[in-house]
Amino acid sequence: MIISIPLIAIIIAIAACIYASYSDLRWGIIPNKLTFPLIGVGIILNGIYYITTGNLLLLLGTLIVTLLVFLFGYLFWKMGAWAGGDVKLFTALAALIPFYPTLLNYQLFNITLPITASYPFPLTLIINSILSMLPFLLIYVLFIVIKNKKYLIGELLSPVKDYRKNIVLTLVITSSVTLAYFITPHLPFQILIVVAILTFLLSLIISRLPNQVKAVLISLVTVFALIHNLPVTIIGIIVLFISLTVFGVLRVLLTSVSREALQDDYHINELKEGMIPAYNLYENDGEVYVDDKRFTDKVRKSVKTGDLTHINNSHGKILIYNRAAGLNLEDITLLKKLVSEGRMNDNYRVKKGVPFAPSIFIGLLISLFIGDLAFILLKILNAVLY
């Protein structure tokens, strides 16, 4: 029984995440009837396990880790980054699996998995879940575009249609890599990071040259690269062109297409509790304003103008905040009042909350069977650089 309790906790955690993912995708919620009992079940199971094994300090550690995860999640909820159900699901998983389970160690290609970090398992779970959000977001947005907003497909494929630009950029980078390859041996430090920086700087310089000069330089360097090593140069050009095109599609998918696909306009009377505002709403001198600019746009404007106040540009008293918890009854009542007073249009934009439970489920599987992605990436980076 003692040996089976951690396995039972893992099975319960996986089953709970499967149901939470289904519920979040189907209805947009992670029910309390799932998460609250799980917290109690996790504490009881680990209580029995650590008491029977005589590890009372680990039982205390379980309670502390569970509390810390809840406080961490509560902070993110207050900041508007997580919904309440996400916080409670993370808390439940922390109660079920507070520390790395040792019964899942195995060998793959002479590597012992999972690769664990020094901090508690729930922190690894949070990190992996956040990193897993990107691929899930891509699939989720793509699904919405194909199903409901096919007019966005043209915008999504715009990087593919703009192939001339990618061809030029491919040849610029290829020329820069070729030049960096011959310059690096004459530098005091011949490491990958130096080559990368040199390639980046050369790409910037070549890109800013007059078109005719740039065309001549690129042609000469590319021909030289082809003569020097034909297979590598051709393969490099093809891979780079494909990578730039894919990156362009991903960039559009994550910015303009994602923003349009995940947002819809509603009449005020159609708003419901839990709907997430697409922007902040402010009041200043009796006038109502919206702040719908992205954080990256604000940073770009601050860098361009040299005025850092654009990053946190306040429009006055905040009325509605675009937090993950969504609109409440008081918010909706206020919006109706503003419309009736003629201070704003009968039109309000809300954004779809991207279900986070599937990413938590993916993060759990990665944490259990592969390890801490951040720790693994750090080890790979150290191996490459040193």
QUIFENGI-V510583 format. One line per field, one symbol per residue. psi: psi as a letter, one per 40 degrees, with the letter a starting at -180 (. if undefined). A space follows every 10 residues. Layout:
psi: ???
//
This chain:
psi: dddedddddd dddddddddd ddddddeeih ideddddddd dddddddddd ddeegddddd dddddddddd ddddddddee diiddddddd ddddddgdih heeehihhff hhiihiieii dddddddddd dedddddddd ddddddddgd eeddddeddd dfdddddddd dddddddddd ddddeeidhg iddddddddd dddddddeii dddddddddd ddddddddgd dddddddddd dddddddddd dddecddddd deiihiidee iihehhieii hihhfeihii gehidddddd ddddeeheed dfhheahhdh hgiddaiidd dddddddddd efeiifhhhi ihhhhddddd dddddddded ahdddddddd ddddd.
//
